[in-house]
Amino acid sequence: MTDLNQNARDLIEYYCSMEVAPEYALLVKGFWGCGKSHLVDEVISKMKCANSDLKFLRVSLYGIGDITDIEAKFFEQLNPIISSKKMIFAGQIAKGILKGALKIDLDGDGKTDVSANLSVPEINLAKYLTDTKHCILVFDDLERCSMDIQVILGYINYFVEKDGYKVVLIADESKLIELSNSDSQSQIKYQKIKEKLIGKTIEVKADVEGVFDHFVTNLISPANLETLAKYKAIIISTFTHSGYNNLRSLRKCFLDLELWFSKLDADIKDKEELMEHFLALFIAVSMEVHAGSLPADKVGEFFNYDYIWDDNSDGETNTESDNKKKIKDKYQINFSDSIIDISVWQGFFESNSTDLTKINAGFRASRFYALEQAPNWKKLWYFYNLDDNEFTRLQGLVVNEFNNREYNNLCELKHVAGMLLLQSQHELLNKTPDDIVNDVNDYLKDLDKESSVETGDELLEELNEFGSYQGLSYTCERHPDFQLISNMINDYAINVNKKITQAESVKLIQVMNSDPKEFLSYFEWSDSKKHYKNKPILQFINANEFLNAFLNLPNKTKHQFIAVIKDRLNRILRADDELYPEFEWFKLFKKQLEAHLTTASKSISTIILGHVIKQISESVDFTEKQLARDR
């Protein structure tokens, strides 16, 4: 394989091996992350192995704001040579023993341009490296130095001219020019000192072919090495399409992929088509996030956005959607097919969380893993992969299933409605969008009669989470008719959950009378059983009936319920908060308690009830202030 940067390697090696002082510096330039620092380090390592007399002193200028910081780094590297003399040097620096201000002629016109107070140390490098032809100074991250660019270049020029050192500069020159462009005089000064100091320039290009094997070998565990190496072509292709040429970002991708591959089951990693699509998605999104083009908290929205199939009926675009389109245009990838739930992608890029169960389940539910066993609606979702006859066949099956009310999962119903709406738009179905809306409305009425719909605490979240279900974005998600359908389904789900909660509220009263500990557990978070920690239920209970059951509770349980009151009411910050329906209920319950206390005899129980009333009052006041701010 041809080394894309062999010319750069040869020039660096030639420059560092020159027998005479070149009296100029060599600039190794390239965009940030292209691998220029790594390439220079490789050449240095090779040369040091071949010639032990060569001495390289390497300093990163990133954040350097003072010349003494650079010289301290030089002397630290010389520790094996100078031994205890390092302490002498450190002491002299501390006392400020200097030769005086260094006068620098930046542009070679014979006049001093900077009196930089650079302060050359009384002990200089030449005393310990008298054979300057074997000493090479390497300055990396030149464009990220905090010092004035003219001052730092003038300082470096001092070594080149006075002591005859060879100097290798590593920089993203485009950034150096940007720094100078803000001031026309500064630009002229930079160009002049560049001509004076830099005799040769070589550009390093991002050689992804050359570093791929290095990344795989050094960053990937033996268990995953062979698998990842197999997908070299798709990784390099996606990286190239990103246009960033940033090997540092690609390196981060490999580190992240090691984490993901460690969580995937072996048989999943063997599905080549699945892995190719996943890796294309992963590399593309990772590169965009690392480049700052795609904010990490917008990854979910990015997956959900499909400008090809979603109809923006008002014809307007905004900066955000234009940016999404621009990103997707770079790649030959169907981002709507996210394979796994979009929430998993969002969680990873926003907070580095990975859900092992969701990841493996998502892969197994994808078309790549078992499309032949997939339901007809999912096969139809991939209509752009279908031949005309197969599309017509699957469309007929899905329409029949819809007409026969076979979709009891509301997320699947939502998918079917979106696909039928799209087909109607493109005249692939003998129905208008209004017909589809009416059909879905009738469908929901029939489900209500049969009470056969699938329900659960997470139903609304699944219906609306990032506009997708089972890793597939809802078709026509941005179309106003689809939004109408989505709202109808959401309202239906809310009503279903309301009926279930009403039934549970009856059970809650029974539990209060039989098992006080179980009663409190209703308001505690649980992964193993149904709970109402963040879901309203009390508003379905008659306040007087609840009071009677509450008065019969042990005093300990009454007192513990005070924390529940505070937690629930203080969660209500806006009128659309989930627990808001309980707000008025608590105020009514408080009135019932106050009425009871007017006739009740003094006891420990009445003291506790007084605390309950006080807590409700304080929390209601707090909530009302929050609601007022929100109005």
C-alpha positions as CSV (number, residue, x, y, z in Angstrom):
1,M,0.0,0.0,0.0
2,T,1.3,3.5,-1.0
3,D,2.1,5.8,1.9
4,L,0.2,9.0,1.2
5,N,2.8,11.0,3.3
6,Q,6.0,9.3,2.3
7,N,7.3,12.6,0.7
8,A,6.7,14.3,4.1
9,R,8.6,11.6,6.0
10,D,11.5,11.8,3.5
11,L,11.8,15.6,3.8
12,I,11.6,15.6,7.6
13,E,14.3,12.9,7.8
14,Y,16.5,14.7,5.2
15,Y,16.2,18.0,7.1
16,C,17.0,16.5,10.5
17,S,20.0,14.6,9.1
18,M,21.7,17.6,7.4
19,E,25.4,17.9,8.2
20,V,25.4,21.7,8.1
21,A,23.1,24.1,9.9
22,P,20.3,24.8,7.5
23,E,19.6,28.3,9.0
24,Y,15.9,27.9,8.4
25,A,13.0,26.0,10.1
26,L,10.9,23.3,8.5
27,L,7.1,23.7,8.8
28,V,5.0,20.6,8.8
29,K,1.5,21.7,8.2
30,G,-1.9,20.1,8.0
31,F,-5.4,20.4,9.3
32,W,-6.1,19.7,13.0
33,G,-6.3,16.0,13.6
34,C,-4.8,14.9,10.3
35,G,-2.0,13.0,12.0
36,K,0.9,15.4,11.4
37,S,2.2,15.2,15.0
38,H,2.0,11.4,15.0
39,L,3.9,11.3,11.7
40,V,6.7,13.5,13.0
41,D,6.9,11.4,16.1
42,E,7.2,8.3,14.0
43,V,10.1,9.8,11.9
44,I,11.8,10.9,15.1
45,S,11.5,7.5,16.6
46,K,13.0,5.9,13.5
47,M,15.9,8.3,13.3
48,K,16.8,8.0,17.0
49,C,17.0,4.2,16.6
50,A,19.3,4.6,13.6
51,N,21.5,7.4,15.2
52,S,21.7,7.6,18.9
53,D,23.7,10.9,18.6
54,L,20.6,12.8,17.5
55,K,18.9,14.8,20.2
56,F,15.3,15.8,19.9
57,L,13.7,18.3,22.2
58,R,9.9,18.4,21.7
59,V,7.6,21.0,23.2
60,S,3.9,21.5,22.7
61,L,3.1,25.2,22.6
62,Y,-0.6,24.6,23.4
63,G,-1.6,27.2,26.0
64,I,2.1,28.4,26.5
65,G,2.0,32.0,27.5
66,D,5.6,32.7,28.6
67,I,9.1,31.9,27.1
68,T,10.3,30.5,30.4
69,D,7.7,27.8,30.3
70,I,9.2,26.6,27.0
71,E,12.7,26.6,28.4
72,A,11.7,24.8,31.5
73,K,10.3,22.1,29.3
74,F,13.5,21.9,27.4
75,F,15.6,21.5,30.5
76,E,13.2,18.9,32.0
77,Q,13.9,16.8,28.9
78,L,17.6,17.3,29.3
79,N,17.5,15.9,32.9
80,P,19.5,12.8,32.1
81,I,22.3,15.0,30.7
82,I,22.5,17.9,33.1
83,S,21.7,15.9,36.3
84,S,22.0,18.2,39.3
85,K,22.6,21.2,37.1
86,K,18.9,21.2,36.5
87,M,18.5,22.4,40.0
88,I,21.0,25.2,39.4
89,F,19.0,26.2,36.3
90,A,15.8,26.1,38.2
91,G,17.2,28.3,40.9
92,Q,18.5,30.9,38.4
93,I,15.2,31.1,36.7
94,A,13.5,31.5,40.0
95,K,15.8,34.4,40.9
96,G,15.3,36.0,37.5
97,I,19.0,35.9,36.5
98,L,18.7,37.0,32.9
99,K,20.9,38.4,30.2
100,G,18.4,41.1,29.5
101,A,15.7,41.8,27.0
102,L,16.0,40.0,23.7
103,K,15.7,42.3,20.7
104,I,14.0,40.6,17.8
105,D,14.0,41.7,14.2
106,L,10.9,40.1,13.0
107,D,10.9,41.0,9.3
108,G,14.6,41.3,8.5
109,D,14.6,45.1,7.8
110,G,17.4,45.7,10.2
111,K,15.2,47.3,12.8
112,T,14.1,45.9,16.2
113,D,10.4,45.0,16.0
114,V,10.0,43.5,19.5
115,S,11.7,44.0,22.8
116,A,10.1,41.0,24.2
117,N,11.6,40.7,27.6
118,L,12.1,37.1,26.5
119,S,15.1,36.9,28.8
120,V,17.5,34.2,27.5
121,P,18.6,32.2,30.5
122,E,22.2,32.5,31.8
123,I,22.4,28.8,31.2
124,N,21.5,28.1,27.6
125,L,21.0,25.0,25.6
126,A,24.3,25.3,23.8
127,K,26.3,24.6,26.9
128,Y,24.9,21.1,27.1
129,L,24.4,20.5,23.4
130,T,27.5,22.0,21.9
131,D,27.1,19.8,18.8
132,T,24.2,21.7,17.5
133,K,24.0,19.8,14.2
134,H,22.8,16.8,16.1
135,C,20.2,18.8,18.1
136,I,16.7,19.3,16.7
137,L,14.0,21.4,18.4
138,V,10.4,20.4,17.6
139,F,7.6,22.9,18.4
140,D,4.1,21.5,18.1
141,D,0.7,23.2,18.2
142,L,2.1,26.5,17.1
143,E,-1.3,27.9,16.2
144,R,-2.5,27.1,19.7
145,C,0.2,29.1,21.5
146,S,-1.2,31.9,23.8
147,M,1.7,34.2,23.0
148,D,1.7,36.7,20.1
149,I,2.6,34.8,17.0
150,Q,5.3,37.3,16.0
151,V,6.9,37.0,19.4
152,I,7.0,33.2,19.5
153,L,8.3,33.0,15.9
154,G,10.9,35.6,16.7
155,Y,12.0,33.5,19.7
156,I,12.3,30.4,17.6
157,N,14.2,32.3,14.9
158,Y,16.7,33.2,17.6
159,F,17.7,29.5,18.0
160,V,17.9,29.1,14.2
161,E,20.1,32.1,13.6
162,K,22.2,32.4,16.7
163,D,22.9,28.8,17.6
164,G,22.3,27.0,14.3
165,Y,19.6,24.7,15.6
166,K,17.4,22.7,13.3
167,V,13.8,23.5,14.1
168,V,10.7,21.6,13.1
169,L,7.4,23.5,13.4
170,I,4.1,21.6,13.5
171,A,1.0,23.7,12.9
172,D,-2.3,24.0,11.2
173,E,-1.2,27.0,9.1
174,S,-4.8,27.9,8.1
175,K,-5.4,28.7,11.8
176,L,-2.2,30.8,11.9
177,I,-3.4,32.8,8.9
178,E,-6.8,33.2,10.5
179,L,-5.2,34.7,13.6
180,S,-3.3,37.2,11.5
181,N,-6.1,38.1,9.1
182,S,-7.9,40.1,11.8
183,D,-5.2,42.7,11.5
184,S,-3.8,43.6,8.0
185,Q,-0.5,44.8,9.5
186,S,-0.2,41.6,11.6
187,Q,-0.8,39.6,8.4
188,I,2.1,41.4,6.7
189,K,4.3,40.9,9.7
190,Y,3.5,37.2,9.8
191,Q,4.3,36.7,6.1
192,K,7.6,38.5,6.5
193,I,8.8,36.6,9.5
194,K,7.6,33.3,7.9
195,E,9.8,34.1,4.8
196,K,12.7,34.8,7.1
197,L,12.3,31.8,9.4
198,I,10.7,29.0,7.4
199,G,12.7,27.7,4.5
200,K,10.6,24.6,3.6
201,T,7.0,23.6,4.1
202,I,5.5,20.2,3.7
203,E,1.8,19.3,4.1
204,V,0.6,16.1,5.9
205,K,-2.7,14.7,4.7
206,A,-5.0,12.5,6.6
207,D,-3.9,9.0,5.6
208,V,-6.8,7.0,6.9
209,E,-5.7,3.9,5.0
210,G,-2.3,4.1,6.7
211,V,-3.7,4.5,10.3
212,F,-6.7,2.1,10.1
213,D,-4.6,-1.0,10.9
214,H,-2.8,0.9,13.6
215,F,-6.0,1.9,15.3
216,V,-7.5,-1.6,15.1
217,T,-4.3,-3.2,16.5
218,N,-3.8,-0.7,19.3
219,L,-7.3,0.3,20.3
220,I,-9.4,-2.8,19.8
221,S,-9.3,-5.9,22.0
222,P,-8.3,-9.2,20.5
223,A,-11.9,-10.4,20.8
224,N,-13.2,-7.7,18.5
225,L,-10.1,-7.0,16.3
226,E,-10.9,-9.4,13.5
227,T,-14.6,-8.4,13.4
228,L,-13.8,-4.7,13.1
229,A,-11.0,-5.2,10.6
230,K,-13.5,-6.9,8.3
231,Y,-15.4,-3.7,7.9
232,K,-12.4,-1.5,6.9
233,A,-14.0,-0.4,3.6
234,I,-17.2,0.9,5.0
235,I,-15.5,2.7,7.9
236,I,-13.0,4.4,5.6
237,S,-15.7,5.3,3.1
238,T,-17.9,6.9,5.7
239,F,-15.0,8.8,7.2
240,T,-14.0,10.1,3.8
241,H,-17.6,11.2,3.0
242,S,-17.6,13.2,6.3
243,G,-15.0,15.6,4.8
244,Y,-13.4,16.3,8.1
245,N,-10.1,14.3,7.5
246,N,-9.7,14.3,11.3
247,L,-7.9,11.2,12.4
248,R,-8.2,12.2,16.1
249,S,-12.0,12.1,15.8
250,L,-11.7,8.7,14.0
251,R,-9.5,7.5,16.9
252,K,-12.3,8.4,19.3
253,C,-14.7,6.4,17.1
254,F,-12.6,3.3,17.5
255,L,-12.5,3.7,21.3
256,D,-16.3,4.0,21.4
257,L,-16.7,1.1,19.0
258,E,-14.7,-1.1,21.4
259,L,-17.2,-0.3,24.1
260,W,-20.2,-1.1,21.8
261,F,-18.7,-4.3,20.4
262,S,-18.0,-5.5,23.9
263,K,-21.8,-5.4,24.5
264,L,-22.9,-7.1,21.3
265,D,-23.7,-10.8,21.1
266,A,-21.3,-12.8,18.8
267,D,-24.0,-13.8,16.3
268,I,-25.1,-10.2,15.9
269,K,-21.5,-9.1,15.0
270,D,-21.5,-11.8,12.3
271,K,-24.4,-10.2,10.4
272,E,-22.4,-8.4,7.8
273,E,-25.1,-6.3,6.2
274,L,-26.3,-5.3,9.7
275,M,-22.8,-4.3,10.8
276,E,-22.1,-2.4,7.7
277,H,-25.2,-0.2,8.2
278,F,-24.5,0.2,11.9
279,L,-20.9,1.2,11.4
280,A,-21.9,3.7,8.6
281,L,-24.4,5.3,11.0
282,F,-22.0,5.3,13.9
283,I,-19.0,6.8,12.1
284,A,-21.1,9.4,10.4
285,V,-22.9,10.6,13.5
286,S,-19.7,10.5,15.6
287,M,-17.7,12.6,13.1
288,E,-20.5,15.2,13.0
289,V,-20.8,15.3,16.8
290,H,-17.0,15.6,17.2
291,A,-16.8,18.3,14.6
292,G,-19.5,20.3,16.4
293,S,-21.8,20.2,13.3
294,L,-24.4,18.1,15.2
295,P,-24.9,19.0,18.9
296,A,-25.0,15.8,21.0
297,D,-28.4,16.7,22.5
298,K,-29.8,16.9,18.9
299,V,-28.8,13.4,17.8
300,G,-32.3,12.0,18.4
301,E,-33.9,14.8,16.3
302,F,-31.3,14.2,13.6
303,F,-32.2,10.5,13.2
304,N,-35.9,11.4,13.1
305,Y,-35.5,14.1,10.4
306,D,-36.0,12.7,6.9
307,Y,-36.3,15.5,4.3
308,I,-36.8,12.9,1.5
309,W,-40.1,11.4,2.7
310,D,-41.4,13.9,5.2
311,D,-43.5,16.6,3.6
312,N,-43.0,20.1,5.0
313,S,-46.3,21.4,3.8
314,D,-45.6,25.1,4.3
315,G,-42.5,24.8,2.2
316,E,-40.4,26.7,4.7
317,T,-37.0,25.7,6.0
318,N,-35.0,26.9,8.9
319,T,-31.3,26.9,9.7
320,E,-31.6,23.8,11.8
321,S,-33.3,21.7,9.2
322,D,-31.0,23.0,6.5
323,N,-28.1,21.8,8.6
324,K,-29.6,18.4,9.0
325,K,-30.1,18.2,5.2
326,K,-26.6,19.3,4.5
327,I,-25.2,16.6,6.8
328,K,-27.3,13.8,5.4
329,D,-26.5,14.9,1.8
330,K,-22.9,14.0,2.5
331,Y,-23.5,10.3,3.1
332,Q,-25.2,7.5,1.2
333,I,-27.0,6.3,4.3
334,N,-30.6,5.9,5.3
335,F,-30.5,7.5,8.7
336,S,-34.2,6.9,9.3
337,D,-33.3,3.2,9.7
338,S,-31.5,3.7,13.0
339,I,-31.7,-0.1,13.8
340,I,-32.0,0.4,17.5
341,D,-34.2,2.9,19.4
342,I,-33.2,6.5,18.8
343,S,-33.2,6.9,22.5
344,V,-30.2,4.6,22.7
345,W,-28.3,6.7,20.2
346,Q,-29.3,9.9,22.0
347,G,-28.3,8.5,25.4
348,F,-24.9,7.5,24.2
349,F,-23.9,10.7,22.4
350,E,-25.3,12.9,25.1
351,S,-24.3,11.1,28.3
352,N,-22.2,8.1,27.2
353,S,-24.9,5.7,28.4
354,T,-25.3,2.3,26.8
355,D,-28.2,-0.1,27.5
356,L,-27.1,-3.6,26.8
357,T,-30.6,-5.1,26.7
358,K,-31.9,-2.4,24.3
359,I,-28.9,-2.6,22.0
360,N,-29.0,-6.4,21.5
361,A,-32.9,-6.4,21.3
362,G,-32.8,-3.6,18.8
363,F,-30.3,-5.4,16.5
364,R,-32.3,-8.6,16.7
365,A,-35.6,-6.8,15.8
366,S,-34.0,-5.0,12.8
367,R,-34.7,-6.0,9.2
368,F,-31.1,-7.1,8.8
369,Y,-31.4,-9.8,11.5
370,A,-34.8,-11.3,10.8
371,L,-36.8,-9.4,8.2
372,E,-38.2,-12.7,6.9
373,Q,-40.0,-13.2,10.2
374,A,-40.8,-9.5,10.6
375,P,-44.5,-8.3,10.6
376,N,-45.8,-7.1,7.2
377,W,-45.9,-3.4,8.3
378,K,-42.2,-3.5,9.0
379,K,-41.4,-5.1,5.7
380,L,-43.5,-2.4,4.0
381,W,-41.6,0.3,5.9
382,Y,-38.6,-0.6,3.7
383,F,-40.6,0.1,0.6
384,Y,-37.7,1.7,-1.2
385,N,-36.0,-1.7,-1.2
386,L,-39.0,-3.5,-2.7
387,D,-39.8,-4.4,-6.3
388,D,-43.1,-3.0,-7.6
389,N,-45.0,-6.4,-7.3
390,E,-43.7,-7.0,-3.8
391,F,-44.7,-3.5,-2.7
392,T,-48.2,-4.0,-4.1
393,R,-48.4,-7.4,-2.3
394,L,-47.3,-6.1,1.1
395,Q,-49.4,-3.0,0.8
396,G,-52.5,-5.2,0.3
397,L,-51.6,-7.3,3.3
398,V,-51.1,-4.3,5.6
399,V,-54.3,-2.6,4.4
400,N,-56.2,-5.8,5.1
401,E,-54.6,-6.1,8.6
402,F,-55.6,-2.5,9.2
403,N,-59.2,-3.0,8.1
404,N,-59.4,-6.2,10.2
405,R,-58.2,-4.2,13.3
406,E,-55.2,-6.5,13.8
407,Y,-52.9,-3.8,15.2
408,N,-53.4,-3.7,19.0
409,N,-50.0,-2.0,19.5
410,L,-50.6,1.8,19.1
411,C,-47.0,2.3,18.0
412,E,-47.5,-0.1,15.1
413,L,-50.8,1.5,14.3
414,K,-49.0,4.9,14.2
415,H,-46.4,3.4,11.8
416,V,-49.1,2.0,9.5
417,A,-51.0,5.3,9.5
418,G,-47.8,7.2,8.5
419,M,-47.0,4.8,5.7
420,L,-50.6,4.9,4.3
421,L,-50.5,8.7,4.5
422,L,-47.3,8.8,2.4
423,Q,-48.7,6.3,-0.1
424,S,-51.8,8.5,-0.4
425,Q,-49.7,11.6,-1.1
426,H,-47.8,9.8,-3.9
427,E,-51.0,8.4,-5.3
428,L,-50.0,4.8,-4.5
429,L,-53.2,4.3,-2.6
430,N,-56.8,5.0,-3.5
431,K,-57.4,7.2,-0.5
432,T,-56.9,10.8,0.3
433,P,-55.0,12.0,3.4
434,D,-58.4,13.0,5.0
435,D,-59.6,9.4,4.4
436,I,-56.6,8.1,6.3
437,V,-57.3,10.5,9.2
438,N,-60.9,9.3,9.3
439,D,-60.0,5.7,9.1
440,V,-57.6,6.0,12.1
441,N,-60.3,7.7,14.0
442,D,-62.8,4.9,13.3
443,Y,-60.0,2.4,14.2
444,L,-59.5,3.9,17.6
445,K,-63.3,3.8,18.3
446,D,-63.4,0.1,17.4
447,L,-60.4,-0.5,19.7
448,D,-62.2,1.3,22.5
449,K,-65.2,-1.0,22.1
450,E,-63.2,-4.1,22.1
451,S,-60.8,-3.0,24.9
452,S,-58.1,-5.0,23.2
453,V,-55.4,-2.4,22.8
454,E,-52.0,-3.1,24.4
455,T,-51.3,-0.8,27.3
456,G,-48.5,0.0,29.8
457,D,-46.9,2.7,31.8
458,E,-44.5,3.6,29.1
459,L,-47.0,3.7,26.3
460,L,-47.0,7.4,25.8
461,E,-43.2,7.6,26.0
462,E,-42.9,4.9,23.3
463,L,-45.4,6.6,21.1
464,N,-43.6,9.9,21.2
465,E,-39.9,9.2,21.9
466,F,-37.8,10.8,19.2
467,G,-40.5,10.1,16.6
468,S,-39.6,6.4,16.2
469,Y,-40.5,2.9,17.3
470,Q,-38.2,-0.2,17.1
471,G,-35.5,1.9,15.5
472,L,-37.7,3.1,12.6
473,S,-38.7,6.7,12.2
474,Y,-42.4,7.3,11.7
475,T,-43.1,8.0,8.0
476,C,-44.5,11.5,7.2
477,E,-43.8,12.5,10.8
478,R,-43.6,16.2,9.9
479,H,-46.8,16.2,7.9
480,P,-49.8,18.1,9.6
481,D,-52.2,15.2,8.9
482,F,-49.8,12.8,10.6
483,Q,-49.5,15.2,13.6
484,L,-53.3,15.1,13.7
485,I,-53.3,11.3,13.7
486,S,-50.5,11.3,16.3
487,N,-52.5,13.5,18.6
488,M,-55.6,11.3,18.2
489,I,-53.6,8.2,19.2
490,N,-52.0,10.1,22.1
491,D,-55.4,11.2,23.4
492,Y,-56.7,7.6,23.1
493,A,-53.7,6.3,25.0
494,I,-54.2,8.9,27.7
495,N,-57.8,7.9,28.1
496,V,-56.9,4.2,28.2
497,N,-54.3,4.9,30.9
498,K,-56.9,7.0,32.8
499,K,-59.3,4.1,32.9
500,I,-56.6,1.8,34.2
501,T,-55.6,4.3,36.8
502,Q,-59.2,4.7,37.9
503,A,-59.4,1.0,38.5
504,E,-56.1,1.1,40.4
505,S,-57.4,3.9,42.6
506,V,-60.2,1.6,43.9
507,K,-57.5,-0.9,44.7
508,L,-55.5,1.8,46.5
509,I,-58.3,2.4,49.0
510,Q,-58.5,-1.4,49.7
511,V,-54.7,-1.5,50.3
512,M,-54.9,1.4,52.7
513,N,-57.3,-0.6,54.8
514,S,-55.3,-3.9,54.6
515,D,-51.6,-3.2,54.1
516,P,-50.3,0.3,55.0
517,K,-46.8,-0.5,53.9
518,E,-48.0,-1.6,50.5
519,F,-50.0,1.7,50.3
520,L,-46.8,3.8,50.7
521,S,-45.0,1.7,48.1
522,Y,-47.5,3.0,45.5
523,F,-45.6,6.3,45.6
524,E,-42.1,4.9,45.5
525,W,-40.1,4.2,42.3
526,S,-39.8,0.6,41.3
527,D,-38.4,-1.3,38.4
528,S,-40.2,-4.5,39.3
529,K,-43.8,-3.5,39.8
530,K,-46.4,-0.8,38.9
531,H,-46.0,2.4,40.8
532,Y,-47.3,6.0,40.8
533,K,-44.2,7.9,41.8
534,N,-44.6,10.3,39.0
535,K,-48.1,9.5,37.8
536,P,-51.4,11.0,39.0
537,I,-53.8,8.7,40.8
538,L,-55.2,10.4,43.8
539,Q,-57.6,12.7,41.8
540,F,-59.7,9.6,41.0
541,I,-60.4,9.0,44.7
542,N,-63.2,10.7,46.5
543,A,-61.5,12.9,49.1
544,N,-63.9,12.0,51.9
545,E,-63.4,8.3,51.2
546,F,-59.7,8.7,51.2
547,L,-59.9,10.7,54.5
548,N,-61.7,7.8,56.2
549,A,-59.1,5.3,55.1
550,F,-56.3,7.7,56.0
551,L,-57.6,8.2,59.5
552,N,-57.4,4.5,60.1
553,L,-53.8,4.3,59.0
554,P,-51.2,3.8,61.8
555,N,-49.7,7.1,63.0
556,K,-46.3,6.1,61.6
557,T,-47.8,5.7,58.1
558,K,-49.7,9.0,58.4
559,H,-46.4,10.7,59.3
560,Q,-44.5,9.0,56.4
561,F,-47.2,10.2,54.0
562,I,-46.1,13.8,54.7
563,A,-43.0,13.3,52.6
564,V,-45.1,11.9,49.8
565,I,-47.3,15.1,49.8
566,K,-44.2,17.3,49.6
567,D,-42.6,15.3,46.8
568,R,-45.8,15.2,44.7
569,L,-46.8,18.8,45.0
570,N,-43.3,20.2,44.7
571,R,-43.0,18.4,41.4
572,I,-45.8,20.5,39.9
573,L,-44.0,23.5,38.3
574,R,-46.3,24.0,35.3
575,A,-49.9,23.3,34.4
576,D,-48.9,20.6,31.9
577,D,-46.8,18.7,34.5
578,E,-47.9,15.1,34.8
579,L,-48.9,15.3,38.5
580,Y,-50.9,18.6,38.0
581,P,-54.3,16.7,38.1
582,E,-53.7,16.1,41.9
583,F,-53.2,19.8,42.7
584,E,-56.8,20.7,43.3
585,W,-57.4,17.3,44.9
586,F,-54.8,18.0,47.6
587,K,-56.5,21.3,48.4
588,L,-59.8,19.5,48.8
589,F,-58.2,16.9,51.0
590,K,-56.8,19.6,53.2
591,K,-60.3,21.1,53.7
592,Q,-61.6,17.7,54.7
593,L,-58.8,17.3,57.3
594,E,-59.4,20.7,58.7
595,A,-63.1,20.0,59.1
596,H,-62.2,16.7,60.9
597,L,-59.9,18.5,63.3
598,T,-62.5,20.9,64.5
599,T,-64.4,18.1,66.2
600,A,-61.5,15.6,67.0
601,S,-60.1,15.2,70.4
602,K,-56.5,16.1,71.0
603,S,-54.2,13.1,70.4
604,I,-50.9,12.1,68.8
605,S,-53.0,11.4,65.7
606,T,-54.4,14.9,65.5
607,I,-50.9,16.4,66.0
608,I,-49.7,14.4,63.0
609,L,-52.8,15.5,61.0
610,G,-51.9,19.1,61.8
611,H,-48.4,18.5,60.3
612,V,-50.1,17.0,57.2
613,I,-52.2,20.1,56.8
614,K,-49.2,22.3,57.3
615,Q,-47.2,20.4,54.6
616,I,-50.1,20.6,52.1
617,S,-50.4,24.4,52.8
618,E,-46.7,25.0,52.3
619,S,-46.5,22.9,49.2
620,V,-49.6,24.4,47.7
621,D,-48.2,27.9,48.2
622,F,-45.0,26.8,46.6
623,T,-46.8,25.3,43.6
624,E,-49.0,28.3,43.1
625,K,-46.0,30.6,42.9
626,Q,-44.4,28.3,40.3
627,L,-47.6,28.2,38.3
628,A,-47.9,32.0,38.4
629,R,-44.4,32.4,37.0
630,D,-45.2,30.0,34.2
631,R,-48.3,31.9,33.1
